[in-house]
Amino acid sequence: MPRTGEKPGKGTYKCRNCGVEVTLDDDNDTLPPCPSCDGTEWDKVG
């Protein structure tokens, strides 16, 4: 399970708390806190 601050690679990640999705376009991008609920745990969905 990727967490905020990690660099899990390109893809779409869904917040485990509220379901908001964010997309990372580069392997060097860092997962942010959830823009909706400030959650820090993510699931890769795409």
C-alpha positions as CSV (number, residue, x, y, z in Angstrom):
1,M,0.0,0.0,0.0
2,P,1.6,3.3,-1.1
3,R,1.6,6.2,1.3
4,T,1.9,9.9,1.0
5,G,5.6,10.9,0.5
6,E,6.5,7.8,-1.4
7,K,7.3,7.5,-5.1
8,P,5.4,4.4,-6.2
9,G,5.6,5.1,-9.9
10,K,3.3,6.2,-12.7
11,G,-0.4,5.4,-12.4
12,T,-3.6,6.3,-10.8
13,Y,-4.1,6.0,-7.0
14,K,-7.3,6.0,-5.0
15,C,-7.4,7.3,-1.4
16,R,-8.3,4.5,1.0
17,N,-10.3,7.0,3.2
18,C,-12.5,8.9,0.7
19,G,-12.0,7.4,-2.7
20,V,-10.6,10.5,-4.5
21,E,-8.2,9.5,-7.3
22,V,-4.9,11.2,-8.2
23,T,-2.7,10.4,-11.2
24,L,1.1,10.4,-11.1
25,D,2.6,11.1,-14.6
26,D,6.3,10.5,-13.8
27,D,8.2,7.8,-11.9
28,N,9.8,10.5,-9.8
29,D,6.4,12.1,-8.7
30,T,5.7,11.8,-4.9
31,L,2.2,10.9,-3.7
32,P,0.6,13.9,-2.1
33,P,-1.8,14.0,0.9
34,C,-5.3,13.4,-0.4
35,P,-6.6,16.8,-1.7
36,S,-10.1,16.0,-0.3
37,C,-9.5,14.5,3.2
38,D,-5.7,14.7,3.8
39,G,-5.6,10.9,3.8
40,T,-2.2,9.3,3.5
41,E,-2.9,5.7,2.4
42,W,-3.5,4.9,-1.3
43,D,-4.4,1.9,-3.5
44,K,-3.1,1.7,-7.1
45,V,-6.1,1.5,-9.5
46,G,-4.6,2.0,-12.9
